[in-house]
Amino acid sequence: MNCPKCGQEMRQGFLFSTKDGAFSFADEVPGVFQNAKHAAGFVQVTPLKPNHRVRIEAYCCESCRLIQFQY
């Protein structure tokens, strides 16, 4: 896959979290005591997997410092 910014070849790999984490997206980062699922614009990117690293296939352009993935 080529980088959408510079056109160079992107390196294939995995974006991953800590052992008990999950990836989400929202309009703003919710506070520590808020349920993230109630944040405005919440999208679950990966499910929570207790005691396992959450991972998603991704492509990295080290020149542009861009990571691209599809959820």
N, CA, C and O atoms as CSV, one atom per row, in Angstrom:
chain,resi,resn,atom,element,x,y,z
A,1,MET,N,N,0.846,-1.170,0.000
A,1,MET,CA,C,0.000,0.000,0.000
A,1,MET,C,C,0.895,1.237,0.000
A,1,MET,O,O,1.918,1.274,0.684
A,2,ASN,N,N,0.505,2.237,-0.763
A,2,ASN,CA,C,1.269,3.474,-0.835
A,2,ASN,C,C,0.658,4.535,0.065
A,2,ASN,O,O,-0.559,4.587,0.245
A,3,CYS,N,N,1.510,5.377,0.628
A,3,CYS,CA,C,1.086,6.455,1.519
A,3,CYS,C,C,0.238,7.465,0.746
A,3,CYS,O,O,0.629,7.894,-0.339
A,4,PRO,N,N,-0.926,7.852,1.295
A,4,PRO,CA,C,-1.765,8.835,0.607
A,4,PRO,C,C,-1.172,10.247,0.621
A,4,PRO,O,O,-1.610,11.104,-0.148
A,5,LYS,N,N,-0.175,10.501,1.490
A,5,LYS,CA,C,0.440,11.833,1.566
A,5,LYS,C,C,1.649,11.969,0.651
A,5,LYS,O,O,1.750,12.940,-0.098
A,6,CYS,N,N,2.578,10.994,0.703
A,6,CYS,CA,C,3.836,11.138,-0.045
A,6,CYS,C,C,3.994,10.135,-1.183
A,6,CYS,O,O,4.862,10.307,-2.038
A,7,GLY,N,N,3.162,9.083,-1.207
A,7,GLY,CA,C,3.207,8.103,-2.278
A,7,GLY,C,C,4.212,6.985,-2.088
A,7,GLY,O,O,4.267,6.072,-2.912
A,8,GLN,N,N,5.023,7.024,-1.014
A,8,GLN,CA,C,5.995,5.956,-0.767
A,8,GLN,C,C,5.291,4.697,-0.265
A,8,GLN,O,O,4.169,4.748,0.240
A,9,GLU,N,N,5.980,3.571,-0.417
A,9,GLU,CA,C,5.462,2.293,0.068
A,9,GLU,C,C,5.343,2.332,1.591
A,9,GLU,O,O,6.265,2.770,2.279
A,10,MET,N,N,4.202,1.870,2.113
A,10,MET,CA,C,3.984,1.816,3.557
A,10,MET,C,C,4.311,0.419,4.064
A,10,MET,O,O,4.103,-0.571,3.362
A,11,ARG,N,N,4.822,0.345,5.285
A,11,ARG,CA,C,5.186,-0.934,5.898
A,11,ARG,C,C,3.954,-1.541,6.561
A,11,ARG,O,O,3.260,-0.857,7.314
A,12,GLN,N,N,3.675,-2.811,6.293
A,12,GLN,CA,C,2.536,-3.507,6.879
A,12,GLN,C,C,2.926,-4.041,8.249
A,12,GLN,O,O,4.042,-4.522,8.444
A,13,GLY,N,N,1.995,-3.951,9.198
A,13,GLY,CA,C,2.243,-4.454,10.542
A,13,GLY,C,C,0.956,-4.391,11.362
A,13,GLY,O,O,-0.140,-4.555,10.826
A,14,PHE,N,N,1.099,-4.154,12.662
A,14,PHE,CA,C,-0.051,-4.122,13.561
A,14,PHE,C,C,0.038,-2.932,14.503
A,14,PHE,O,O,1.104,-2.632,15.041
A,15,LEU,N,N,-1.087,-2.257,14.697
A,15,LEU,CA,C,-1.246,-1.256,15.736
A,15,LEU,C,C,-1.803,-2.025,16.923
A,15,LEU,O,O,-2.770,-2.771,16.767
A,16,PHE,N,N,-1.210,-1.862,18.119
A,16,PHE,CA,C,-1.664,-2.659,19.257
A,16,PHE,C,C,-1.711,-1.832,20.525
A,16,PHE,O,O,-1.144,-0.741,20.594
A,17,SER,N,N,-2.388,-2.361,21.521
A,17,SER,CA,C,-2.589,-1.652,22.783
A,17,SER,C,C,-1.909,-2.378,23.925
A,17,SER,O,O,-1.226,-3.383,23.726
A,18,THR,N,N,-2.107,-1.853,25.129
A,18,THR,CA,C,-1.656,-2.546,26.322
A,18,THR,C,C,-2.490,-3.808,26.482
A,18,THR,O,O,-3.461,-4.000,25.750
A,19,LYS,N,N,-2.132,-4.662,27.415
A,19,LYS,CA,C,-2.821,-5.944,27.574
A,19,LYS,C,C,-4.319,-5.827,27.819
A,19,LYS,O,O,-5.075,-6.687,27.367
A,20,ASP,N,N,-4.768,-4.799,28.515
A,20,ASP,CA,C,-6.192,-4.707,28.844
A,20,ASP,C,C,-6.902,-3.571,28.109
A,20,ASP,O,O,-8.016,-3.204,28.485
A,21,GLY,N,N,-6.294,-3.016,27.089
A,21,GLY,CA,C,-6.863,-1.871,26.398
A,21,GLY,C,C,-7.698,-2.236,25.194
A,21,GLY,O,O,-7.784,-3.399,24.800
A,22,ALA,N,N,-8.306,-1.230,24.624
A,22,ALA,CA,C,-9.057,-1.356,23.383
A,22,ALA,C,C,-8.967,-0.008,22.692
A,22,ALA,O,O,-8.718,1.002,23.350
A,23,PHE,N,N,-9.161,0.031,21.402
A,23,PHE,CA,C,-9.148,1.289,20.670
A,23,PHE,C,C,-10.567,1.771,20.436
A,23,PHE,O,O,-11.458,0.988,20.107
A,24,SER,N,N,-10.766,3.069,20.610
A,24,SER,CA,C,-12.052,3.714,20.363
A,24,SER,C,C,-11.777,5.053,19.707
A,24,SER,O,O,-10.637,5.517,19.669
A,25,PHE,N,N,-12.831,5.672,19.189
A,25,PHE,CA,C,-12.734,6.989,18.574
A,25,PHE,C,C,-13.937,7.785,19.043
A,25,PHE,O,O,-15.031,7.232,19.162
A,26,ALA,N,N,-13.760,9.070,19.310
A,26,ALA,CA,C,-14.860,9.940,19.721
A,26,ALA,C,C,-14.489,11.380,19.395
A,26,ALA,O,O,-13.346,11.669,19.041
A,27,ASP,N,N,-15.457,12.277,19.513
A,27,ASP,CA,C,-15.216,13.691,19.252
A,27,ASP,C,C,-14.219,14.276,20.248
A,27,ASP,O,O,-13.410,15.129,19.884
A,28,GLU,N,N,-14.271,13.823,21.504
A,28,GLU,CA,C,-13.347,14.233,22.553
A,28,GLU,C,C,-13.037,13.025,23.425
A,28,GLU,O,O,-13.824,12.080,23.484
A,29,VAL,N,N,-11.895,13.052,24.101
A,29,VAL,CA,C,-11.537,11.962,25.005
A,29,VAL,C,C,-12.366,12.105,26.278
A,29,VAL,O,O,-12.308,13.149,26.928
A,30,PRO,N,N,-13.142,11.072,26.651
A,30,PRO,CA,C,-13.960,11.159,27.863
A,30,PRO,C,C,-13.095,11.125,29.121
A,30,PRO,O,O,-11.969,10.628,29.109
A,31,GLY,N,N,-13.647,11.663,30.200
A,31,GLY,CA,C,-12.948,11.658,31.475
A,31,GLY,C,C,-12.782,10.247,32.015
A,31,GLY,O,O,-13.437,9.311,31.555
A,32,VAL,N,N,-11.907,10.106,32.985
A,32,VAL,CA,C,-11.591,8.799,33.570
A,32,VAL,C,C,-12.821,8.127,34.167
A,32,VAL,O,O,-12.947,6.904,34.098
A,33,PHE,N,N,-13.719,8.897,34.746
A,33,PHE,CA,C,-14.883,8.326,35.426
A,33,PHE,C,C,-16.127,8.259,34.538
A,33,PHE,O,O,-17.199,7.887,35.016
A,34,GLN,N,N,-16.006,8.612,33.261
A,34,GLN,CA,C,-17.116,8.547,32.324
A,34,GLN,C,C,-17.082,7.227,31.561
A,34,GLN,O,O,-16.011,6.683,31.291
A,35,ASN,N,N,-18.252,6.723,31.221
A,35,ASN,CA,C,-18.330,5.545,30.363
A,35,ASN,C,C,-18.048,6.014,28.938
A,35,ASN,O,O,-18.807,6.809,28.384
A,36,ALA,N,N,-16.965,5.527,28.346
A,36,ALA,CA,C,-16.537,5.979,27.018
A,36,ALA,C,C,-17.614,5.768,25.961
A,36,ALA,O,O,-17.689,6.530,24.997
A,37,LYS,N,N,-18.449,4.744,26.127
A,37,LYS,CA,C,-19.489,4.459,25.130
A,37,LYS,C,C,-20.524,5.571,25.039
A,37,LYS,O,O,-21.278,5.635,24.067
A,38,HIS,N,N,-20.570,6.455,26.047
A,38,HIS,CA,C,-21.533,7.558,26.043
A,38,HIS,C,C,-20.929,8.860,25.510
A,38,HIS,O,O,-21.610,9.886,25.495
A,39,ALA,N,N,-19.683,8.841,25.078
A,39,ALA,CA,C,-19.031,10.029,24.534
A,39,ALA,C,C,-19.633,10.368,23.172
A,39,ALA,O,O,-20.003,9.476,22.408
A,40,ALA,N,N,-19.725,11.650,22.879
A,40,ALA,CA,C,-20.269,12.102,21.591
A,40,ALA,C,C,-19.417,11.563,20.447
A,40,ALA,O,O,-18.194,11.701,20.462
A,41,GLY,N,N,-20.051,10.957,19.470
A,41,GLY,CA,C,-19.348,10.436,18.299
A,41,GLY,C,C,-18.579,9.154,18.543
A,41,GLY,O,O,-17.669,8.835,17.777
A,42,PHE,N,N,-18.917,8.400,19.594
A,42,PHE,CA,C,-18.179,7.179,19.951
A,42,PHE,C,C,-18.265,6.128,18.846
A,42,PHE,O,O,-19.341,5.850,18.317
A,43,VAL,N,N,-17.111,5.550,18.507
A,43,VAL,CA,C,-17.012,4.424,17.573
A,43,VAL,C,C,-16.075,3.408,18.208
A,43,VAL,O,O,-14.949,3.750,18.568
A,44,GLN,N,N,-16.519,2.172,18.350
A,44,GLN,CA,C,-15.659,1.104,18.863
A,44,GLN,C,C,-14.824,0.591,17.704
A,44,GLN,O,O,-15.364,0.051,16.739
A,45,VAL,N,N,-13.510,0.755,17.792
A,45,VAL,CA,C,-12.605,0.313,16.739
A,45,VAL,C,C,-12.233,-1.153,16.942
A,45,VAL,O,O,-12.252,-1.940,15.996
A,46,THR,N,N,-11.894,-1.518,18.184
A,46,THR,CA,C,-11.596,-2.901,18.531
A,46,THR,C,C,-12.300,-3.246,19.832
A,46,THR,O,O,-12.504,-2.364,20.666
A,47,PRO,N,N,-12.676,-4.498,20.029
A,47,PRO,CA,C,-13.298,-4.896,21.292
A,47,PRO,C,C,-12.252,-5.038,22.394
A,47,PRO,O,O,-11.067,-5.223,22.116
A,48,LEU,N,N,-12.691,-4.952,23.623
A,48,LEU,CA,C,-11.827,-5.174,24.776
A,48,LEU,C,C,-11.548,-6.669,24.895
A,48,LEU,O,O,-12.468,-7.481,24.811
A,49,LYS,N,N,-10.290,-7.031,25.088
A,49,LYS,CA,C,-9.897,-8.428,25.271
A,49,LYS,C,C,-9.063,-8.515,26.541
A,49,LYS,O,O,-7.838,-8.409,26.475
A,50,PRO,N,N,-9.700,-8.707,27.703
A,50,PRO,CA,C,-8.937,-8.758,28.954
A,50,PRO,C,C,-7.803,-9.774,28.888
A,50,PRO,O,O,-7.976,-10.892,28.402
A,51,ASN,N,N,-6.650,-9.367,29.381
A,51,ASN,CA,C,-5.436,-10.189,29.437
A,51,ASN,C,C,-4.863,-10.559,28.071
A,51,ASN,O,O,-4.081,-11.504,27.968
A,52,HIS,N,N,-5.236,-9.838,27.038
A,52,HIS,CA,C,-4.682,-10.042,25.702
A,52,HIS,C,C,-4.400,-8.678,25.075
A,52,HIS,O,O,-5.086,-7.700,25.374
A,53,ARG,N,N,-3.422,-8.618,24.233
A,53,ARG,CA,C,-3.162,-7.375,23.510
A,53,ARG,C,C,-4.177,-7.239,22.374
A,53,ARG,O,O,-4.359,-8.156,21.573
A,54,VAL,N,N,-4.826,-6.092,22.324
A,54,VAL,CA,C,-5.733,-5.791,21.220
A,54,VAL,C,C,-4.865,-5.353,20.052
A,54,VAL,O,O,-3.929,-4.574,20.232
A,55,ARG,N,N,-5.165,-5.843,18.861
A,55,ARG,CA,C,-4.362,-5.483,17.694
A,55,ARG,C,C,-5.266,-5.313,16.479
A,55,ARG,O,O,-6.359,-5.874,16.403
A,56,ILE,N,N,-4.776,-4.526,15.538
A,56,ILE,CA,C,-5.481,-4.316,14.286
A,56,ILE,C,C,-4.420,-4.159,13.197
A,56,ILE,O,O,-3.426,-3.460,13.394
A,57,GLU,N,N,-4.629,-4.804,12.056
A,57,GLU,CA,C,-3.680,-4.699,10.953
A,57,GLU,C,C,-3.597,-3.251,10.499
A,57,GLU,O,O,-4.618,-2.575,10.377
A,58,ALA,N,N,-2.387,-2.777,10.251
A,58,ALA,CA,C,-2.200,-1.376,9.885
A,58,ALA,C,C,-1.005,-1.226,8.950
A,58,ALA,O,O,-0.206,-2.149,8.792
A,59,TYR,N,N,-0.896,-0.063,8.340
A,59,TYR,CA,C,0.210,0.288,7.463
A,59,TYR,C,C,0.837,1.571,8.000
A,59,TYR,O,O,0.129,2.495,8.401
A,60,CYS,N,N,2.174,1.622,8.004
A,60,CYS,CA,C,2.896,2.741,8.589
A,60,CYS,C,C,3.817,3.391,7.557
A,60,CYS,O,O,4.600,2.707,6.898
A,61,CYS,N,N,3.719,4.711,7.421
A,61,CYS,CA,C,4.668,5.482,6.620
A,61,CYS,C,C,5.561,6.216,7.618
A,61,CYS,O,O,5.125,7.165,8.270
A,62,GLU,N,N,6.798,5.779,7.732
A,62,GLU,CA,C,7.705,6.389,8.695
A,62,GLU,C,C,8.143,7.781,8.260
A,62,GLU,O,O,8.536,8.585,9.105
A,63,SER,N,N,8.087,8.089,6.970
A,63,SER,CA,C,8.458,9.421,6.491
A,63,SER,C,C,7.431,10.469,6.926
A,63,SER,O,O,7.795,11.541,7.409
A,64,CYS,N,N,6.157,10.151,6.751
A,64,CYS,CA,C,5.083,11.091,7.095
A,64,CYS,C,C,4.563,10.915,8.522
A,64,CYS,O,O,3.795,11.737,9.022
A,65,ARG,N,N,4.999,9.818,9.175
A,65,ARG,CA,C,4.513,9.470,10.509
A,65,ARG,C,C,2.994,9.277,10.488
A,65,ARG,O,O,2.276,9.760,11.364
A,66,LEU,N,N,2.530,8.563,9.471
A,66,LEU,CA,C,1.115,8.292,9.270
A,66,LEU,C,C,0.864,6.799,9.424
A,66,LEU,O,O,1.596,5.979,8.869
A,67,ILE,N,N,-0.167,6.452,10.175
A,67,ILE,CA,C,-0.590,5.065,10.299
A,67,ILE,C,C,-2.007,4.981,9.755
A,67,ILE,O,O,-2.870,5.782,10.115
A,68,GLN,N,N,-2.238,4.009,8.891
A,68,GLN,CA,C,-3.538,3.846,8.256
A,68,GLN,C,C,-4.064,2.449,8.552
A,68,GLN,O,O,-3.330,1.468,8.431
A,69,PHE,N,N,-5.341,2.353,8.941
A,69,PHE,CA,C,-5.954,1.062,9.205
A,69,PHE,C,C,-7.438,1.131,8.893
A,69,PHE,O,O,-8.026,2.209,8.811
A,70,GLN,N,N,-8.027,-0.036,8.722
A,70,GLN,CA,C,-9.462,-0.137,8.475
A,70,GLN,C,C,-10.059,-0.966,9.595
A,70,GLN,O,O,-9.542,-2.036,9.919
A,71,TYR,N,N,-11.142,-0.486,10.190
A,71,TYR,CA,C,-11.774,-1.234,11.279
A,71,TYR,C,C,-13.072,-1.852,10.817
A,71,TYR,O,O,-13.749,-2.521,11.596
